[in-house]
């Protein structure tokens, strides 16, 4: 929520019932959130200090806060285990590891640096000579399967298209030029599955197998715009992947959702049974879940003179054809220019004109 009364709302995904509303802290809006364990939630504000808050979302209590950074924070990822709990924030020339001090929710602890007030303690990541401190747009956490102690690895996607791998707060591997442009999102489907899924400005979905902190193998890459949704006459017009989500779909299978800059959500299943070979997308699993215009609005609409169909053009440069009986898109194309008006021919069926 952006605006002068920013708040956070927690929902039950089954009955869509609101379980908690957290407000009264982020006055200028909320830029990022992450659940931390069962009871806690971390939030990042859009104020000049990009303040980080730690909440008990069940009791609606703000437990503590800390100044995040003067430059924008663009993502957070968290891990909450019995003997290890931390979260990582990334942003413009920024990566920092955070822990909650021992005084939070308890009596003041002797020797705690917060002096009994309760706070978040942050330490910057150490880049060293393997890379450079730059804008990091996304972050995720994965266990190192090759490590007997199962140390946690942190992966960040950078503005120059590289993936940075961090271990114990230090940059331990730089995978350069993974993408042609910024990487907007990285996710680890399941702890223990040792896969990393990501996408960015070049519109290519990528999957890596993480064998160790230094042995990371690319096992799949596919361009979203080249995919044909199963059972649909429309197509993807995306040139940029903005968000990715994934989870296991059974042993050897991975279900992935992709959100594009063109307001498209795609769903697909990946065959990951043999990562020694290139993983594949199951063609009949590709679905266009939702599609619409992006940008600030729709410039013009026109209805077909004979069929249950209308067409729209938006300031995103796309033309989309819709079936208004089935309430779904049936065709889409990216235009070379900024369309202003569109109109069907009343005589020549199937013809329409677009003005730029």
C-alpha angles and dihedrals in degrees: 000000000000125000141064093307104043116177142166124234123196116207136193105235094209102054098014089234118156108242102179142002118204116195145139098073115065098060097175099040144281119277103179140004138188133179113238112199121318101309107027137078129188121211134186121208129216092226119121091268093043088226119210119219130195115208138185092220094192094057092032089232125147102221101185145331139212137188108261107194140306090241119065119282109221104183147004134199127187141198124196118187135154094260101020130044125165143129134214128220124200134185144120105357088335142118122156136170116219135196131178114242119243093252096069109114091355141079115285111284121225112252096011111146091226090068092227096307097104120235147161116265117211135190125185122241116255111236099184119175098315095084144341134267105259140144111305113197103186142016139194137173129229135172119248103241093194093057117090089213091047094233115197122251123206119209123197129187114220138210093248093055098259128129116224120204118206130193125181089353093303128110103245101169138020117200100194128207096004089153137022095247136351122345106228102185141018126180136179107215099209136354104255096024092091096212130129123200125191149155141187150167095316090064094236121135110218134191126194130188111223108211095164139337090279102028108072120154129196107229103171144015126172132167113240093215090057094059122099113214110233114249094003130109093205126081142209116270096181120133095176135045111215103173140018133191128178145170139174116282094190133304109326095008133096128194115210133189118199126195117199136201087247093067093258127139116198127189125199143154124234127210104225099160094117114031090177084078128047112282117237138214113235102238095211091052095062110110133175100222097181137349134186146139121294128201124056101317156313114295101197145354133203133182125221112251094227112014135062090257140110136183131219135192125197141187087260086078095246133127115208130187118208137195104219095193093058093031093227140113117258103181140009137182135179109233127214098241142012110299118215106174138014132190137177120231109249091211111028102064112221096020125114136170128221125200121207 
